[in-house]
Amino acid sequence: MPRFISLIRVDEKTAPAAPSAGLMERMGELMEEMTRAGVLLDTGGLGPIDSSKRVRWSEGRTTVLDGPFTEAKEVVGGYSLVQTKDLDEAVEWAKRFVQLHEEEYDLDCEVRQVFGSSDD
C-alpha cells in the first residue's frame, strides 16, 4: 500500500502559542483511531521557526541560515505519515485532522505520496 505524508502548514503569527487541552485530547483520540485502523505510521509536531536552521545549496556552496525566516508566513508545524489504499483515503484522514482545530487556527494540510519503499 502507498504511503503519504501530510504536512501541516500554520501561520505562526495567528496560531495560539500552545494547543488547547481540548485540541490535544481530540488529536490523541484521532491518532488512536488511526493506529487501530492500521494507517498511522508516524506523527509529530515541529518546534517554532525561530529556533530552526536552513541548509542551502546554491552555486556550488553550502550556506546555513538561522531562523526566523522573515519571508515565511506559513510554516510546517507538524506532519503525519500514513499508509492507505490511495490518496483519497489519506486526504480523508487529513480533513478529519484539520477539522479538530479551533476556529482561530489558520492552517492547511498538504498531502503527498512518499516514494522509495518496495511497495510503492
Wavefront OBJ file of the C-alpha trace (Angstrom):
o trace
v 0.000 0.000 0.000
v 1.246 3.510 -0.743
v 2.464 5.894 1.948
v 1.536 9.570 2.197
v 2.928 12.426 4.239
v 0.646 15.189 5.443
v 2.455 18.468 6.062
v 0.522 20.793 8.339
v 1.190 24.434 7.472
v 0.241 27.018 10.068
v 0.508 30.788 10.351
v 2.649 31.131 13.492
v 1.653 34.781 13.858
v -2.037 33.966 14.376
v -1.927 30.463 15.883
v -2.217 30.085 19.653
v 1.147 29.738 21.427
v 0.217 26.228 22.539
v -2.581 23.831 21.589
v -5.537 23.787 23.974
v -6.127 20.787 26.236
v -9.248 20.011 24.207
v -7.328 20.032 20.936
v -4.655 17.743 22.380
v -7.361 15.347 23.583
v -9.111 15.323 20.190
v -5.779 14.756 18.408
v -4.961 11.880 20.746
v -8.318 10.233 20.056
v -7.850 10.553 16.293
v -4.295 9.167 16.493
v -5.619 6.178 18.457
v -8.300 5.591 15.840
v -5.747 5.831 13.019
v -3.455 3.403 14.838
v -6.312 0.907 15.329
v -7.174 1.256 11.626
v -3.570 0.384 10.776
v -2.888 3.556 8.763
v -0.768 5.715 11.097
v 2.980 5.122 10.740
v 4.354 8.259 12.453
v 3.324 11.742 13.520
v 4.868 14.739 15.201
v 4.754 18.445 15.830
v 7.670 20.698 14.927
v 9.337 23.376 17.004
v 8.963 27.084 16.224
v 10.680 28.508 13.158
v 12.735 30.972 15.220
v 14.778 28.055 16.603
v 15.316 26.393 13.224
v 18.089 26.452 10.637
v 18.078 26.113 6.867
v 20.863 24.433 4.959
v 21.037 25.817 1.429
v 22.978 24.567 -1.590
v 23.374 27.141 -4.350
v 26.036 27.777 -6.991
v 28.284 25.088 -5.550
v 28.244 26.500 -1.991
v 26.574 25.447 1.229
v 25.123 28.110 3.493
v 23.472 27.659 6.900
v 20.820 30.237 7.820
v 19.408 30.795 11.296
v 15.666 31.271 11.796
v 13.378 33.029 11.981
v 12.898 33.481 8.286
v 11.162 36.765 7.590
v 9.775 35.643 4.239
v 7.927 32.733 5.850
v 4.284 33.487 6.604
v 3.190 29.883 6.855
v 5.489 27.241 8.279
v 5.306 23.470 8.574
v 4.102 22.923 12.124
v 3.729 19.151 12.064
v 3.384 16.053 9.949
v 1.867 12.616 9.805
v 2.955 9.617 7.796
v 0.163 7.240 6.828
v -0.214 4.115 4.750
v -3.568 3.996 2.978
v -5.113 2.327 -0.040
v -4.952 5.567 -2.055
v -4.614 9.360 -1.986
v -8.335 9.861 -1.416
v -8.218 7.909 1.851
v -5.142 9.866 3.001
v -6.983 13.123 2.238
v -9.998 11.989 4.273
v -7.770 11.412 7.333
v -6.140 14.825 6.779
v -9.560 16.512 6.599
v -10.532 14.936 9.906
v -7.300 16.186 11.473
v -7.669 19.819 10.384
v -11.318 19.864 11.470
v -10.224 19.122 15.068
v -8.761 22.626 15.392
v -10.499 25.627 16.883
v -11.684 28.428 14.572
v -8.790 30.774 15.438
v -6.361 28.475 13.609
v -5.452 29.298 10.012
v -3.831 26.171 8.615
v -3.733 23.862 5.676
v -2.512 20.362 5.077
v -0.563 19.259 2.025
v -0.864 15.519 1.320
v 1.865 13.994 -0.860
v 2.789 10.433 -1.749
v 6.098 9.157 -0.359
v 8.190 7.136 -2.785
v 11.172 4.923 -2.112
v 9.822 1.788 -0.499
v 9.472 -1.550 -2.208
v 5.673 -1.418 -2.078
v 5.038 1.928 -3.854
l 1 2 3 4 5 6 7 8 9 10 11 12 13 14 15 16 17 18 19 20 21 22 23 24 25 26 27 28 29 30 31 32 33 34 35 36 37 38 39 40 41 42 43 44 45 46 47 48 49 50 51 52 53 54 55 56 57 58 59 60 61 62 63 64 65 66 67 68 69 70 71 72 73 74 75 76 77 78 79 80 81 82 83 84 85 86 87 88 89 90 91 92 93 94 95 96 97 98 99 100 101 102 103 104 105 106 107 108 109 110 111 112 113 114 115 116 117 118 119 120
